[in-house]
Amino acid sequence: MTTLPPPATRYFPGNSLEKQCYNIAEMFIENIPIVNDRNRLGFNLYKYMKGEGDKPEILVKSTKIKIIGITKEELARKLSEALTKIEKS
C-alpha cells in the first residue's frame, strides 16, 4: 500500500492580519521556546484583533504558555504595544 503526499500548504499573505499576529508571537522566540505555544498565542492574538478574544493581559494567563526570562505582565505589555502598531497601520 502506498501513501499519498501531504496536501500543499497555503501561507497567509505578508500583509494579512493573521500573518501579522503570528509574527508578533514569533518575536518572542527566546521567551516562549515551545513552537506550539507561540502558535496558540498567535491564534489568540488574531481572535482578539477580530473582536472575538480576550485582551493580552488575560491571554497570557489563559493560554497556559511556558514563559522564560520575562514576567507575564511584561509580556502582556509588549504584546499590547505590538498590537497597537498593527491597528495604526
N, C-alpha and C positions, 0 to 999 in steps of 0.2 A: 504494500500500500504506500502511496506517495502522499506527501502533504503539499498543500498549496502555499504559494508565497504569501507573506503578510500583506495586508492592504496598504496602499500608499498613504503616507502621512501628509495631511494638508496643514500647513502652518498659517498662523494669523498674519495679515499684512503688518508691516512695521509700525504704521501709524494708528492701528486699531486700539480701542480701549483695552481689549483683552491682552494684547501684547504688552502694552504699557504697564498694566497691573502686574503681569507675570515678571516683567523686567525689574519692577520695584522689589519684588520678593527675591529675585536673583542678586540684587545689590548686597544682600545680607548673607552671602555665602559663608563668610567666616563666622558669623553669629548663629546661623541656622544651618548646621552641617548636613542634615538629612534632606535629600532631594525631595522626597515625598512631602515633607513638612513645608518646604518652600512652595511646592505646587499647591498644597492645600491653602497656604496663606495667599498666594496669587489668586486663586479661585474666589476666596472670601473677600479679597480686596475688590475684585471685579463685581461681585454681587453688591458690595457696599456702594460702589460708584453707580450702579444701576438703580440704587434706591431700595434694594431688597435685603441688604445685610446690615450688620452691626458696625458701629464705629471702630476704628483701630484699637482704641483703649479696651474695648470688650473683646475684639477678635484675638488679640494676643493671649488673653486668658482662656477663651473658649475653644480655640483651635488645638490646644494641647501640644504645641510645638516645643521642641527641645531648643533652648536658647543658651548660648555660651558667650561669656565675656561682655554682656550688656544686660542691663535690667529690663524688665518688661515695660516699665514706664518710659524709659528712654527709647526703646524700640518703637513703642506706640507713638511717641512724639515724632520720631524720624519718619515713620510711615505716614503720619498726618501731613507732615511738611511735603513729602514727595507727592502725595495725592493732591494737595493744593496746587502744585506745579502743573499737574495734568489738567485740573479744572480751568486754570488760567489760559492754557494753550488751546 
